[in-house]
Amino acid sequence: MTNKLLRIYMIFVLLTFLIPCCAGAGARIFAPDGHAAPEDAQAAAAQPERVSVYLTDSGETVNMDFEEYIVGVLAGEMPSSYETEALKAQTVAARSYLKTRMSADDEKHHGAVICTDPNHCEGWLSYDAACVRWGEDAAKAAWKKFETAVNETKGEYMVCNGETVRAFFHSTSHGKTEIPSDVWGGGSYSYLRSVDSPWDEASPNFSSTVTVPVTELCEKLGVSSAQTGAAEYTVGGSIKTIEIGGSQFKGTEIRSIFGLNSACFELSLNGENAVFSVRGYGHGVGMSQFGANGMAKEGKDYTEILKHYYTGVEIVS
């Protein structure tokens, strides 16, 4: 082969190698409809194999397998007695929520990307702790159900309009779910609407009563009278604001002060006592866990459960 032909051959080989590499470097991920997927959807798709977790109770930070962490979330958040399809719905919701909460910059995470404080991120329970709490045989049986739910939905999470869903969930609704802006203020999410959840009426946590002396109520609220006035209600039917003793209070504020199970309550006076009659358990936003179990008992699968409580979502992996 002449030098000239050799040079041409080498240039051809070089171009054959470089062209695909250059194309890959500038490639974008496209959704099935041909439109470029949003940046956060691309990031969410890249699920890490491991996750650093700050254990709130012990003050330790541990690095664990992502899916094994989700098993612990199930153990910390949902009864193992629930139907498998309800557990699978909880798994996908927990995985979706985790993807939107992972941040090493949050001071409560202490350098980890997530914490085990259920009031801040998600509850979590280790197998060893479950053995102590439930007994070894019960923990072993529960773990088998949790692992099945996680393995059968491995890597699945929810998106809506290309964005990962902030999949809030709670124990028991008061018959309808709430929208975030009514509970925490701020913006709203198209997939977190108020939906009916009639299954919750069968929950042991559906109704509760809290009784406090009128003097204690007035002292804690800084009012001179326990008489109630006008009340404003949320879209879901909870107390948004209520007048007590001539002052206005948020329903969520009253819930926090008196340790109520939810902000869906009625306040009445019975002699020297003030009585809160409460319905539901939790903030009421997103999926009701008891409702999910009720749907599962009726034969609904986890995708149907999720699409009932989270409007317009897709389940992807």
Secondary structure, DSSP 4 states (H G I P E B T S, - for coil): --HHHHHHHHHHHHHHHHHHHHHHHT---B-TTSSBPPHHHHHHHS--SEEEEEETTTTEEEEEEHHHHHHHHHHHHS-TTS-HHHHHHHHHHHHHHHHHH--TT-GGGTTSSEE--TTTS-----HHHHHHHH-HHHHHHHHHHHHHHHHTTTT-EEEETTEE----EESB-SSB-B-HHHHT-S---TT----B-GGGGGSTTSEEEEEEEHHHHHHHHT-S---EEEEEE-TTSSEEEEEETTEEEEHHHHHHHHT-S-S-EEEEEETTEEEEEEE-BS--BSEEHHHHHHHHHTT--HHHHHHHHSTT-EEE-
